[in-house]
Amino acid sequence: MVQGRPPGALPSSDFTKSVSPCGHINLGRKRRFFVSSALAGQRLGVKEVDSDRLLLTFVDLDLGWLDLRINVFQPREVDGN
């Protein structure tokens, strides 16, 4: 385990957050983001990309970014291939 990483964190994440039963993750200070109710109860990896963007990952799939400037989750675009 990498020193400084919380227990249970995904290898490529800084920390993890659990998805609430209604599909939100809570980052505190009134920062609550809807991700997906299909992920309720799952843990998502969170990695700081820059000072106002966080990358959300489920297992090894990058789901999208939390934009902290406008407080919104931006899903990753999937190509048609």
Secondary structure as GFF3:
##gff-version 3
##sequence-region A 1 81
A	DSSP	beta_strand	15	18	.	.	.	ID=ss1
A	DSSP	beta_strand	24	26	.	.	.	ID=ss2
A	DSSP	beta_strand	32	34	.	.	.	ID=ss3
A	DSSP	three_ten_helix	37	39	.	.	.	ID=ss4
A	DSSP	beta_strand	43	50	.	.	.	ID=ss5
A	DSSP	beta_strand	53	58	.	.	.	ID=ss6
A	DSSP	beta_strand	61	67	.	.	.	ID=ss7
A	DSSP	beta_strand	72	75	.	.	.	ID=ss8
###
